[in-house]
Structure formats: C-alpha cells, structure tokens
Amino acid sequence: MRRLGSVVSGAAAVAVTLALVPSAQAQDKYRPPVTQLEDYVREPMPPGFAVQHTDVDGPVFVDAKGMTLYKWPLKDLRNGDTGDRKNKEPFCANVKYTENSGLMSPYPPGLVLPELDTRPTCEQVWHPVKAAEDAKDVGKWTTLKRYDGTKQWAHDGLPLYTSILDTKPGEVYGATARETANDAPALREPAAPKPNVPPAFNVKTVATGRLLVNHVGFSIYVWDKDGPNKSNCYNDCLKSWTPVQAPQTAQAQGEWGIIERAPGIKQWTYRTRPVYIRVQDRRFRSMEGSDVAGWHNVYTQKNPDAPQGFTVQDARIGQVLADSTGKTIYVYNCADDALDQLYCDHPNAPQVYRMAICGGNDAARCLATFPYVIAPANAKTNNLIWGTMWIDPMTGKKAAANAKGALHIWTFRDRPIYTHSGDEKPGDTNADAWGEFNGYRNGFKAFWLRDDFLDNVS
C-alpha cells in the first residue's frame, strides 16, 4: 500500500487544484481565500437575493444582508419522516417540542427533552425568510403560506430559512452540503444554485473541497502528461483511464472546452485540462486514482487549509486531519430526536447528549476521554471555516475570554474539535463512529480527509 505524505502541513494533501484566474462571477462582498471559485448557473431571482461564494460549500443563495439561505428537505428516518414537503406549508413553526419523537432514536417516543426552560422553537433557530404580501414569483422562487398567514420564500418548492448561528456574510454554520450516511438526522442544507457543468458532470462537497464527478458519481481525473487542451493518453493508457467524451453537438462553454481526440471523437476539457474517469474505480467520489503517479482528482474549488500546526496522517484506509503531535482530530455530530430535529452539536445547545456519549454524564471523564484541541492565545485564520472560541470544559458552553477555568480551543464550522485518549500513535482512529448510529445521530467521527487508499501502487 502506498502512503501519501505521512505528515504534511494543512488539510489538502490529497489532490491538486487546477490553476484559474477567477472570473467575473467571483466579485463578491466576501471572497474566500481559495485559488479559484466554482462557477454556477445564473437564474432570475427576486429583488434582495443574491449568490455568495463560501469557503466549503461553494456558491450559496443569500438574503439582502448576505446571510446564507437554507432548506430542510423531507427525509425518511427509521420510524417515520420529518422536514419540509415541496410546495406545502413550512413545517418549521413556532412550536416548542418537549418530548422526543422516536423517529430515529433507539429509544421510544415520549421521553422528556433536556433544558426545556431554554429550549427554542424551530423558527427561533431557523428564521423563516419572510416575503411581502404582494411578493411575485420569479422563476423557481415562489412563496408559501405559513401557519400564521404570512408568506415565506421558497426555492424549487422548498421553504427558505436563515440560521441563528450565522452572524456575517460567508458563514455557513447552520448546515453543510456534504452528504451524510442514511442514519444521519433530517439535516438542513444550504440552498444553492446549480454548478455550471455540462450534463455529463456533477459537483459534490467532500472533506477537501467541491469534487468534480461524472453524472453517475464517479471521480473525474486529470493527467500531468497532458498538455493544455491536448490529450496524450492513448494505447496502454486507455486500459486504465477512459476519456470523458463530449457529444457531437456539445459546445465549449465557460471553463469547459472540447478537443478532438480522433476524427469524430471529442473529449471534454476543464480549465484547459482533458478529463477522464478511472476504469478500476468501484466507489463513488473515489480518490484512489490520485494514488497513481501523475494523476489527480479534480476540484471546482478546494477548501482552505487547516491552521498552521495541524498535520495529515495515514490511517487504516485513508487520511485524517491530526494535531501537531499526530493525534487524530474528531468532530461531534448531534441532532435531537424531536420533530424539528434541532442541532445539539454546538456549544449553545444542550450538552447532555455529548456528555452522555463521551463520559456517562461525568464532565471530567468526558474531558479526559475527548480532550478539546487547544488553540494558542494568538491563533488566527484567514477563512471562516476555522476559528477559535473560549469554552467552559465543565459545562461545554461558551465562556468569556480568559474566564477562570476556561479553555481557548480550535473550532471547525464554529464547533469544537477533539482528540481521543485511546489513540496511541499517529493514524489511530479508535473513536471513529463512537456513539449512536455510527456516530452520526449522536457521537464522534474522525476528521477523514479521504477514506480510501489504492493497494499495491509503488
């Protein structure tokens, strides 16, 4: 098994990003510090709405204040479903739930939820994007009647919200476009325009950026031995790599070009590079092709690097983000099992779920098992996805700066990150899937940068 860079700085050691001078579509009030930005399909929008580029989730829809818009698609859970139905009255309302629903939990419904005295309603956490009474539909943008008779904007039939966690343009702390396992809660998603790619392609959010795939879901690759708008992959090369052919009627557009490999046979190029799929790939969004010398996954946009001092370590089947000593980083996932599926993975939410999973409701034991990753006093980042906060380790809640007993910790998407006491050497991931439903419903997941390796590559 070939290993990719046992310790490297930053969180982006597994693929290259193609050079591009940002186009006119990159002129945003907030521009993330990435080398290129993902293009998107323009569409008519009502006054007051726009598209904003973000660090991790690419272009998203925003309101007049630049705040990210979210949707809540209906999702089937283990014992029922919840979320918004298309073109129906928004389900997220001014209702304070006091009991769990039993929709996804191994526990029966009817159990009393924690911290009821301060528990918010759904619309207090997810603010409905209200529309004026005389608002007119524009393309995919329509209005829906709420329970109280007011109007709410919807896109493609799904009601739109802003998140109480976002405080400035460019933040996408409420949710992410990254796909989760089937056992995950009914999560919100950023509302976004379609990526500007030909029908043969799609874009998926992964841990390292916005990954280009074909319409089925298999990774797209480029080769160092190709030239600009010229393919050199012939003969034996074609046994492992299949050029992505363009239809005879296809036209070059924006970042997408077309070359002629042979009379009557056309191939797509992206940012002047001919693109391929790997014949041996058996997994969607695979990065195994990047283990072959000279071949690389393709991104429409890469994520910002992790702060200085973080490392990348080889683990059982892939690579994980780690601290300066090589200990694997973990993120905590949680949504409670009420009908409104409110998040409980953030310090402003009840900590009883996390305390139960990591320490049997013993804060000291929890802290010893999953220590916070401490940030230097002068820690800074140049993006909105990595940050710091002060935390009270005994409550798990935010604390005032330099408060007695408080810790200054690193955060990812405004959530604390952790290491695990049971990891003994770099690359150990003994706490991955620690918790309920493999760590998706309530538990810890290793910060996987990739979850595959290609065997027998020299």
C-alpha positions in Angstrom: 0.0 0.0 0.0 1.4 3.4 -1.0 1.1 6.1 1.6 0.6 9.8 0.7 2.8 12.1 2.8 2.8 10.8 6.3 2.9 14.3 7.8 2.1 17.4 5.8 1.0 20.9 6.7 -2.6 21.8 6.1 -5.7 19.8 5.2 -5.3 19.5 1.5 -2.6 17.0 0.6 -4.5 14.5 -1.5 -5.1 16.3 -4.8 -4.2 19.2 -7.0 -6.3 22.2 -7.8 -6.2 23.5 -11.4 -5.0 27.0 -11.9 -7.5 29.6 -13.0 -7.8 33.3 -12.8 -11.2 33.9 -11.0 -13.8 35.0 -13.5 -16.2 37.9 -13.1 -18.6 35.7 -11.1 -16.1 35.9 -8.2 -16.7 39.5 -7.4 -18.4 39.0 -4.0 -18.5 41.1 -0.9 -16.8 38.2 0.8 -14.3 36.1 -1.2 -12.9 33.0 0.4 -9.1 32.7 0.2 -9.1 30.0 -2.5 -7.2 29.9 -5.8 -10.4 29.6 -7.8 -14.1 29.7 -7.3 -16.8 27.4 -8.6 -18.9 28.7 -11.5 -22.7 28.3 -11.2 -25.8 28.6 -13.4 -27.4 32.0 -13.3 -31.1 32.2 -12.7 -33.6 35.1 -12.2 -34.1 36.0 -8.6 -36.5 38.3 -6.7 -35.1 41.6 -5.5 -32.9 41.3 -2.4 -31.5 37.9 -3.1 -28.0 37.1 -4.5 -25.4 34.3 -4.8 -22.4 34.3 -2.4 -19.2 32.2 -2.6 -18.3 30.4 0.6 -15.2 28.5 1.9 -16.6 25.0 1.8 -20.0 24.8 0.2 -19.3 26.8 -2.9 -21.9 29.3 -4.2 -25.0 29.6 -2.0 -28.1 31.8 -2.1 -28.1 34.7 0.4 -30.6 37.3 1.5 -30.2 41.1 1.3 -27.9 41.1 4.3 -25.6 38.4 2.8 -26.8 35.7 5.1 -26.8 32.1 3.8 -30.2 30.6 3.0 -31.0 27.1 4.0 -33.6 24.4 3.1 -34.9 21.4 5.0 -35.8 18.6 2.6 -38.1 15.9 3.8 -36.2 12.8 5.0 -37.2 9.3 5.8 -35.9 8.2 9.2 -36.1 4.8 10.9 -39.6 5.3 12.2 -41.1 8.0 10.0 -40.2 11.2 8.3 -39.8 14.9 9.0 -38.8 18.1 7.2 -40.5 20.3 4.6 -42.5 18.9 1.7 -42.2 20.7 -1.6 -44.9 23.3 -2.2 -46.5 22.7 1.1 -46.9 24.8 4.3 -43.5 25.0 6.0 -43.3 22.6 8.9 -40.8 24.6 10.9 -43.0 26.7 13.1 -43.2 28.5 16.5 -43.8 25.2 18.4 -41.7 24.2 21.4 -41.4 20.4 21.5 -41.0 18.9 24.9 -40.6 15.2 24.1 -38.6 13.1 21.6 -40.4 11.8 18.6 -38.9 8.3 18.3 -38.4 8.8 14.6 -34.7 8.0 14.6 -33.8 7.1 18.1 -33.4 3.6 19.5 -35.5 4.9 22.4 -39.3 5.0 22.4 -41.1 8.3 21.8 -42.3 10.4 24.7 -39.1 11.0 26.7 -38.7 14.5 28.1 -36.1 16.6 26.2 -33.4 18.4 28.2 -33.2 22.1 29.1 -36.9 22.7 28.4 -36.8 26.1 30.2 -34.5 27.5 27.5 -35.4 25.2 24.6 -36.2 27.3 21.5 -38.8 26.7 18.9 -37.9 25.7 15.4 -38.4 29.2 13.9 -36.3 30.8 16.7 -33.3 28.7 15.5 -34.2 28.7 11.8 -35.6 32.1 10.9 -38.2 31.9 8.0 -37.3 34.1 5.1 -40.5 36.2 5.0 -42.0 37.6 1.8 -44.1 40.7 1.4 -47.8 40.1 0.9 -47.5 41.4 -2.7 -44.3 39.4 -3.5 -44.3 38.0 -7.0 -43.0 34.6 -8.1 -39.7 34.7 -10.1 -38.7 31.5 -11.9 -38.0 28.9 -9.2 -38.6 31.4 -6.5 -42.1 31.2 -5.1 -44.0 32.0 -1.9 -45.8 29.7 0.5 -48.3 30.4 3.2 -47.2 29.8 6.8 -49.4 28.7 9.7 -49.9 32.3 10.8 -51.0 33.6 7.4 -47.6 35.2 6.5 -45.7 34.4 3.3 -42.3 32.7 3.2 -40.0 32.5 0.2 -39.2 29.1 -1.3 -36.8 27.9 -3.9 -37.7 25.0 -6.1 -40.6 24.3 -3.8 -38.7 24.2 -0.5 -39.1 26.9 2.1 -36.1 29.0 2.9 -34.5 29.9 6.3 -31.5 31.7 7.8 -29.6 30.2 10.7 -29.2 31.8 14.1 -25.6 30.5 14.0 -24.6 32.7 11.1 -23.6 36.2 12.1 -21.9 37.6 9.0 -21.8 37.0 5.2 -19.9 33.9 4.1 -20.7 31.9 7.2 -22.4 28.5 6.6 -22.5 27.3 10.2 -26.1 26.1 10.1 -25.5 23.1 7.8 -23.4 21.8 5.0 -23.9 20.4 1.6 -21.7 17.4 2.4 -23.7 14.2 2.2 -24.1 12.1 5.3 -25.0 8.4 6.0 -28.5 7.1 6.0 -28.5 7.0 9.7 -28.0 10.8 10.0 -30.8 13.0 11.2 -33.0 15.1 8.9 -30.4 17.8 8.5 -30.8 21.2 6.8 -28.8 22.1 3.7 -27.5 25.3 2.2 -29.8 26.4 -0.7 -27.6 26.8 -3.7 -27.6 27.4 -7.5 -26.7 24.5 -9.7 -23.0 24.2 -10.6 -22.3 25.3 -14.2 -21.2 22.0 -15.6 -22.3 20.1 -18.7 -24.9 17.3 -18.2 -22.2 14.6 -18.1 -20.9 16.1 -14.8 -21.8 17.0 -11.2 -20.1 18.5 -8.2 -20.1 17.0 -4.7 -19.0 18.5 -1.4 -16.3 16.3 0.3 -13.9 16.9 3.2 -11.3 18.6 0.9 -13.5 20.7 -1.3 -16.0 20.6 -4.1 -15.1 17.5 -6.1 -15.9 17.1 -9.8 -17.6 13.8 -10.6 -19.5 12.4 -13.6 -23.3 12.2 -13.8 -23.2 8.8 -12.1 -20.9 9.9 -9.2 -17.5 8.6 -10.2 -14.5 10.8 -9.8 -13.0 12.9 -12.6 -9.2 12.9 -13.1 -6.5 14.8 -15.0 -3.0 13.7 -16.0 0.2 15.6 -15.7 1.5 14.3 -19.0 -1.3 16.0 -21.0 -0.8 19.5 -22.3 -3.2 22.4 -22.3 -6.2 21.3 -24.5 -4.2 18.2 -25.6 -4.6 14.6 -24.5 -1.6 12.3 -24.6 -3.5 9.3 -23.1 -3.6 6.6 -25.9 -2.8 2.9 -26.2 -1.9 1.4 -22.9 -3.0 4.5 -21.0 -6.6 3.8 -22.2 -6.6 0.4 -20.4 -7.0 2.3 -17.1 -8.3 5.7 -18.0 -11.4 6.5 -20.1 -11.6 9.9 -21.7 -14.9 11.6 -20.9 -16.4 12.0 -24.4 -18.4 15.0 -25.4 -21.4 14.6 -27.7 -21.0 15.7 -31.3 -23.5 18.6 -30.6 -21.7 19.8 -27.5 -20.3 23.3 -27.4 -17.5 24.8 -25.4 -18.8 27.0 -22.5 -17.0 29.0 -19.8 -14.4 26.8 -18.2 -15.4 23.8 -20.3 -13.7 23.1 -23.6 -13.7 20.3 -26.3 -10.8 18.7 -28.1 -10.9 16.2 -30.9 -9.0 13.0 -29.9 -9.5 11.4 -33.3 -11.8 12.2 -36.3 -15.3 12.4 -34.9 -14.3 11.6 -31.3 -14.5 14.6 -28.9 -13.3 14.9 -25.3 -14.2 17.4 -22.6 -11.6 19.6 -21.0 -12.0 21.5 -17.8 -9.8 24.6 -17.2 -7.9 23.5 -20.3 -7.1 20.0 -18.9 -8.6 16.9 -20.6 -10.7 14.9 -18.2 -11.0 11.1 -17.5 -12.6 8.6 -15.3 -10.6 5.6 -13.9 -11.7 2.2 -15.2 -10.9 0.5 -11.9 -12.9 2.9 -9.6 -15.6 1.0 -7.8 -16.6 3.7 -5.3 -18.3 7.0 -5.9 -16.1 10.0 -5.2 -13.0 7.8 -5.0 -9.6 9.3 -4.6 -7.7 6.1 -5.4 -6.8 7.4 -8.8 -4.8 10.1 -7.2 -2.5 7.4 -5.8 -1.3 6.7 -9.3 1.7 8.8 -10.2 0.8 11.9 -12.3 -3.0 11.5 -11.9 -5.2 13.8 -9.8 -8.8 14.3 -8.7 -10.3 17.5 -9.9 -12.0 20.2 -7.8 -14.1 23.1 -8.8 -13.0 24.7 -5.5 -10.6 23.5 -2.8 -11.2 24.0 0.9 -8.9 26.4 2.9 -6.0 24.7 4.6 -6.3 23.9 8.3 -4.4 26.3 10.6 -0.6 26.1 10.9 0.4 23.2 13.2 -2.2 20.7 12.1 -1.0 17.6 10.2 -2.3 14.9 7.9 -1.8 11.3 9.0 -2.3 8.0 7.2 -4.9 5.9 8.9 -6.4 2.4 8.4 -7.9 3.1 5.0 -7.2 6.8 4.2 -6.0 10.0 5.6 -7.2 12.0 8.6 -6.5 15.5 10.0 -4.4 15.4 13.1 -3.0 17.8 15.7 0.7 18.8 15.8 1.6 15.5 17.6 -0.2 13.3 15.1 -3.3 12.6 17.2 -6.5 12.3 15.0 -9.0 15.1 15.1 -12.6 14.3 15.8 -15.8 16.2 15.1 -19.0 15.7 17.1 -22.4 15.2 15.4 -25.8 15.5 17.1 -29.4 16.4 16.4 -32.1 15.7 19.0 -35.0 13.4 18.1 -37.8 15.9 18.4 -39.9 16.5 15.2 -37.9 19.7 14.5 -34.5 17.9 14.6 -32.7 20.8 16.3 -28.9 20.6 16.3 -27.2 19.6 19.6 -23.6 19.7 18.3 -23.0 23.3 19.1 -21.9 24.9 22.4 -25.1 27.0 22.6 -27.2 23.7 22.5 -27.8 21.2 25.4 -24.6 19.3 26.2 -26.3 16.4 27.9 -26.2 14.3 24.7 -22.4 14.7 24.3 -21.7 14.3 28.0 -23.7 11.0 28.0 -21.8 9.7 24.9 -18.2 10.7 25.9 -18.3 10.3 29.7 -21.5 8.9 31.1 -22.6 12.4 32.1 -19.4 12.9 34.0 -17.8 16.2 32.7 -14.3 15.4 34.0 -14.4 11.9 32.4 -15.7 13.3 29.2 -12.9 15.9 29.1 -10.3 13.2 29.7 -11.7 10.9 27.0 -12.2 13.5 24.3 -10.0 16.5 25.1 -10.6 19.8 23.3 -7.8 20.8 20.8 -6.2 23.8 22.5 -5.5 26.9 20.4 -2.7 29.3 21.0 -3.7 32.7 22.5 -2.7 34.5 19.3 -4.3 31.9 17.0 -5.6 33.4 13.7 -7.1 32.1 10.5 -7.7 33.7 7.1 -11.0 32.0 6.5 -14.4 31.5 8.1 -14.4 27.7 8.4 -11.6 27.5 11.0 -11.7 29.6 14.2 -11.3 29.7 18.0 -13.6 30.1 21.0 -13.4 30.1 24.8 -15.2 27.1 26.4 -16.1 26.1 29.9 -15.0 22.5 29.9 -17.3 21.5 32.8 -20.4 22.7 31.0 -19.4 22.5 27.4 -20.9 26.0 26.9 -19.1 29.1 25.6 -17.2 31.1 28.2 -16.0 34.7 28.4 -12.4 35.3 27.2 -9.9 34.4 29.8 -12.6 33.3 32.3 -11.3 31.2 35.2 -11.0 27.6 34.1 -12.0 28.4 30.5 -10.1 26.9 27.6 -9.2 28.6 24.3 -9.9 26.0 21.7 -9.9 25.4 17.9 -13.2 25.2 16.1 -14.3 23.9 12.8 -17.6 25.4 11.4 -18.0 27.1 14.8 -17.9 23.7 16.6 -15.2 22.4 19.0 -12.8 19.7 17.7 -11.4 17.0 19.9 -8.7 14.3 20.1 -9.3 10.9 21.8 -7.4 9.5 24.8 -7.5 6.0 23.3 -5.4 6.9 20.2 -1.8 5.9 21.0 0.1 6.7 17.8 -0.4 8.8 14.6 -3.0 7.4 12.4 -5.0 5.7 15.2 -8.8 6.3 14.7 -10.1 4.3 17.6 -13.0 6.7 18.3 -14.3 6.9 14.8 -18.1 6.1 14.8 -18.1 6.4 18.7 -21.8 6.9 19.6 -25.3 6.2 18.3 -25.7 5.1 14.7 -22.0 5.0 13.9 -21.6 8.5 15.4 -24.0 10.3 13.0 -27.0 10.7 15.2 -25.1 11.4 18.4 -21.4 10.8 18.5 -17.9 11.4 17.2 -16.4 10.9 13.7 -12.8 11.1 12.7 -11.9 14.1 10.5 -11.4 12.0 7.4 -9.8 13.8 4.5 -10.2 10.7 2.4 -11.4 7.2 3.3 -9.7 5.1 0.7 -6.3 4.0 -0.5 -5.2 2.2 -3.6 -3.3 -1.1 -2.8 -0.2 -2.2 -4.5 0.9 1.1 -6.0 4.7 1.6 -6.0 
